[in-house]
Amino acid sequence: MKKLLSHMGTLGIYGVAVLLLVVGRVVSADFLTAENMLTILNAVALLGVVASGMAFVTYSGHMADLSLPSVMAFSGIITVATLSLGLLPALVCGVLAGMSIGAMNGFVIGRFRANPILWTLAVAFFMEGFMRFTWSNNQVYPDIAPGSAGAAFIGIFRTDIGPLPLVVVVMLLMLGLGQLVMTKTRFGRETRFVGSSRAAAVTSGIHVPRVVMLNFLVAAFAASVAGVLITSMNKLGVFYLGQGYDFKAVTAVVIGGVMLSGGRGNMLGVLGGVLVIGLLTNIMTFMGITSFRQNIVTGIVFIVVVGLQQYRLRAGGRSSE
Amino acid sequence: MVYTLSTLEITTRGSSSLNDIGIALRMEQVSKQYPGTLAVDHVDFEVRAGEVHALMGENGAGKSTLMKMLAGSFDDYTGQIYVGNAPVELRSPAEACDHGIGMVYQELSLAQPISIAENLLVGRLPTKPGGFVDRGKMMDEARRCLQQVGLEHLDPSMRIEEISQHEAQLVEIAKVLGRNPCILVMDEPTSALSREEVKRLYEIVRKLRKRGLAIVYISHHLSEIFEIADRVTVMRDGRKVGTEDMAGVTPQSLVQMMVGETIDEFYQQRHPDLGDTVLTVDRLTRHGFVHDVSFSLRAGEILGVAGLAGAGRSELARVLCGLDPAHGGSVILDGKILKPNDYPAAVAKGLVYLSEDRKLQGLFLRLPVSWNILASLTAKHSTMGLYGGARDRSIVEQQISSLQVATASSEEDVGNLSGGNQQKVLLGKWLAKGPGVLILDEPSRGVDVNAKRLIHEAVMALADQGAAVLLLSSDLPELVGLSDRALVLREGHLIGEISKDQMTEESVLLAANGELPKGGDA
């Protein structure tokens, strides 16, 4: 029973998902088809990849990494710019470039206890300026002549594995791997300790700066993977490609049951959160609600969920931190 | 009715001798119940106008609770309080303030980036029509307040962060005096002051006494009490032991009143089997807190560290184990110099620290008991890098049963447990690791007698198995009962050592006040 209760957060989000399936069916007869379900999965795949990394930052008690959109754009641009080295080296360069931002974030926030929100906001601002300046405000195009590395690169997003697009498989892999790391490894356990109480983690002999560093590195890794994929999808690299993924990812993470205060939640919930956002967006599109108004709804959902979490914490008398 | 200094002066003028000035404050049979304990138990307490009345007692004796009652912190105390001769209700801080009670706390309550004047007059800033602050009037009033504490040389428009710590302490007093209290409570007012500054504070206190204020002076320092107080009231275990004229007491008799009768059967006699030296501390220094401290610790030994509040016990422990940086000296563990300021490395080598504040620093309140116990073991016990499973569960179950932690299950959040059980879990975290050197900082603060006994038994068992224990405690029976010998810290210096046969609660308390037993020199 206790176990069941502790999983309520996770189960709850799937309850919401089922409810949305019913609502969607009511809204449109075309909603509950295999094709539309696949469309939804495809639409949220990139979000899921970013959320799988963002979840670690939230879980570690650092709320959000707002620099992830710029990490996405940067890794994509670097991949395109290094395609002359061959596809694999370019992918490695792109992902490493993105992760270097995460390493910097993790070092500053872990070592000097910079405010994670303000610091990553500043980094995002800096990176946008840096990318616009370096590439003169231009988009960066790969050479997509048949047989070139560029052609192979833009093919990545368009690959299917069995019935599923590659991006969906990547999302499921990242979330699955994330679940394993979060719950079964030393790093995952130490992240939970740091997220639950930084001071207690310090006095327990946990190397807190290192754990924090790794969390931001993991987040940047996931965002870099998503950045490569979104660049492949758009067939070009440009500074604004990741826009909006910061807030959407935190929303997915938080409605998936990962507490903004840290230390609670899991990847199964994050997957649920990602699916709920996908379903909600899809239904609103069916209803003819424009994307700006969809943002309004997403914002309201976030506020309500965070409000409920805080209320539950207070009701439990555990908001003493 | 608002009681201020001026109303009191009228009574003063009407009377001839000092003793007739009258009672400024009288508490009759007051009690305060906390869940589980009667923190103040039917206490009678009175303070005369124009006297400095010292309030003494060990930690947990109830003096802070009694003073909080006076400050209006509780709306559920029982008994009757009189200010002057009128019965009053002090159920809120505002009521306490209205009846002329002023509190000077140990921690500064001043806002750093704001001017002295605004801090002094917070909540009652003089205004002009339209709600604008009347700056001229504010500065005049602030200067008047500063004058009362001998700080007339300060410009009240300076910000708090621009003045020194001791000046800030005096501004704090000026802030309280600005409200014209007739009763002034000072809680360890000298803790942030140097010797010279303490003398200035005495002068101010004497001046206030002359003006007819009733002053309650809380301090652990016997020397201060003998310097400044007219009478002293001693509390123990929530009750009043007695009130005496200072002329009629000696340090020894005061200490005797504070510690009471010692019940020794609580601690069974240990016959430590001492092994090799495992920890050597060599001239360890942290500026302002720990000065040139050297000692060594042997396997199987429980070494106590005695000292008054502010003597630098926790600071010594934190710099020793690497939680805080050292400015000099070294720590040698098992023959090897420990890397300074690297606590994770020290823990990996078996030197661990049980922190004093379990709620803020020790426990993960929102995590289950099991996770808290396993927190020290993240570096160990993995199967191919993966965690969880039967071995973890058996470690947790073993600690829960051996420390008799009362919890519904090992998956209950620690935050839902009682204080005593929380403390057991905190200890269990380190016992699960099997440390070579265990530093305990107030291991049984705020726990019930049963939990205390279990904790003590566990600590003794650990030492019997060959671990070295450094015990920092302000709980005298605990310190005397457990320690094989004790170091005495005073103002960050190691001033001496007390051997087992010299160790009594009296000798430890006197030593902490600077009076070492004969032949007890380190």
Contacts between the chains, C-beta under 8 A, distances in Angstrom:
chain1	res1	chain2	res2	distance
A	2	B	409	6.7
A	2	B	411	5.9
A	3	B	411	7.6
A	6	B	411	7.6
A	183	B	388	7.4
A	184	B	386	4.5
A	184	B	387	5.6
A	184	B	388	6.1
A	185	B	382	7.9
A	185	B	385	6.0
A	185	B	386	6.5
A	185	B	387	6.6
A	186	B	378	5.2
A	186	B	379	7.0
A	186	B	382	6.1
A	186	B	385	7.1
A	186	B	387	6.4
A	188	B	387	7.8
A	189	B	374	7.8
A	189	B	378	5.4
A	189	B	387	5.8
A	190	B	378	5.3
A	192	B	367	7.2
A	192	B	371	7.3
A	193	B	364	6.2
A	193	B	367	7.5
A	193	B	371	7.6
A	193	B	375	5.7
A	193	B	378	7.4
A	196	B	364	4.2
A	196	B	365	7.8
A	196	B	366	5.2
A	196	B	367	5.0
A	197	B	363	7.4
A	197	B	364	4.9
A	197	B	365	6.9
A	197	B	366	7.5
A	199	B	360	5.9
A	199	B	361	4.7
A	200	B	361	6.2
A	200	B	362	5.9
A	200	B	363	5.8
A	200	B	364	5.1
A	200	B	375	7.5
A	201	B	364	7.8
A	201	B	375	7.7
A	202	B	323	7.1
A	202	B	343	7.1
A	202	B	361	7.8
A	203	B	323	7.1
A	203	B	343	7.8
A	203	B	353	6.5
A	203	B	355	4.6
A	203	B	361	5.2
A	203	B	362	6.1
A	204	B	347	7.7
A	204	B	375	4.4
A	204	B	376	5.8
A	204	B	429	6.9
A	205	B	343	6.0
A	205	B	344	5.0
A	205	B	346	7.4
A	205	B	347	2.9
A	205	B	348	7.2
A	205	B	352	6.8
A	205	B	376	6.4
A	206	B	344	6.7
A	206	B	375	7.5
A	206	B	378	6.4
A	207	B	344	4.4
A	263	B	364	7.5
A	263	B	366	5.9
A	263	B	367	6.7
A	264	B	366	7.2
A	317	B	415	7.5
A	318	B	365	6.4
A	318	B	366	5.3
A	318	B	413	7.1
A	318	B	415	5.3
A	320	B	359	7.0
A	320	B	365	6.5
A	320	B	415	7.5
A	321	B	365	7.5
A	321	B	366	7.6
